[in-house]
Each structure stands twice: as structure tokens, then as C-alpha cells.
Amino acid sequence: MADRDQIVEQALSLAPEDRAYVADALEQSLSSGSFASAEIAAAWAHEIERRLVSYDRGEIKASDAEVALERIRQHLAAQRSKG
């Protein structure tokens, strides 16, 4: 079975409409009780759509999955060392 980093990398390589489908499916799986409220679920759905539209318009660029994950790891490590 693929690990989550491989899954993310594969998902990011999809066409924008396919990424939107996957994002929607994931969001729906979380909205079944994992979000604190329906408002938070709706806010995430709105944010996902906003980002996809911005990407499709060329207003934002995608990041390489490995680069993005490394930045996240570094940020989390820095936050953990602070406190």
C-alpha cells in the first residue's frame, strides 16, 4: 500500500478537475463528524474551491509535493522546538 506522501504526490499530479474531485471526496469524508461544526466544514470547502479557481486562473502556482512537505516538516519542527 502507498504511504501518504506517495498518495499526496500522485494526487497533486492529477489534472485540476480531478484534484477538485479528490479534494471534495476527502472533505466530505471529514465532514461526517470530524469537523467541529458544519460552519468549519463549509469554510474548508469554500477555501478549497477558492484555491482551485486561483490555480486554474494562473494566480497561484503549485508546489512540488516533496518541497511543500519538507517546508511543513521544518515549520513544525521549529514550532515544536519553541515550546
C-alpha positions in Angstrom: 0.0 0.0 0.0 1.2 3.5 -0.8 2.2 5.8 2.1 0.5 9.1 2.4 3.4 11.1 0.9 3.1 9.0 -2.3 -0.7 9.5 -2.3 -0.3 13.2 -2.0 2.3 13.3 -4.8 0.0 11.3 -7.0 -3.0 13.5 -6.2 -1.0 16.6 -7.0 -0.1 15.3 -10.4 -3.7 15.0 -11.4 -5.5 17.5 -13.7 -7.2 20.3 -11.8 -10.7 18.9 -12.2 -9.5 15.6 -10.8 -7.8 17.2 -7.9 -11.0 19.1 -7.2 -12.9 15.7 -7.2 -10.4 14.1 -4.8 -10.4 17.2 -2.5 -14.2 17.2 -2.4 -14.3 13.4 -1.7 -11.8 13.9 1.2 -13.6 16.9 2.5 -16.9 15.0 2.5 -15.3 12.1 4.4 -14.2 14.5 7.1 -17.5 16.4 7.3 -19.2 13.4 8.6 -18.2 14.3 12.1 -14.5 15.2 12.1 -15.1 18.9 11.9 -16.2 20.8 15.0 -19.1 22.2 13.1 -20.9 22.5 9.8 -19.6 26.0 9.5 -15.9 24.8 9.6 -16.7 22.2 7.0 -18.3 24.8 4.8 -15.3 27.2 5.3 -12.9 24.4 4.2 -15.0 23.6 1.2 -15.0 27.3 0.2 -11.3 27.6 0.7 -10.6 24.5 -1.4 -12.7 25.9 -4.2 -11.1 29.4 -3.9 -7.6 27.9 -4.2 -8.5 25.7 -7.1 -10.1 28.6 -9.0 -7.0 30.7 -8.3 -4.7 28.0 -9.5 -6.8 27.5 -12.7 -6.6 31.2 -13.4 -2.8 31.1 -13.0 -2.9 33.4 -10.0 -1.1 30.9 -7.8 1.4 28.2 -8.6 1.5 24.6 -7.4 4.5 23.5 -5.3 6.3 20.2 -5.7 4.8 17.9 -3.1 8.2 16.9 -1.7 9.3 20.5 -1.4 6.0 21.5 0.3 6.1 18.6 2.7 9.7 19.4 3.7 8.7 23.1 4.4 5.8 21.8 6.5 8.2 19.5 8.4 10.7 22.3 9.0 7.9 24.6 10.2 6.5 22.0 12.6 10.0 21.2 13.9 10.6 24.9 14.6 7.3 25.3 16.4 8.0 22.2 18.5 11.4 23.4 19.5 9.9 26.7 20.7 7.8 25.1 23.1 
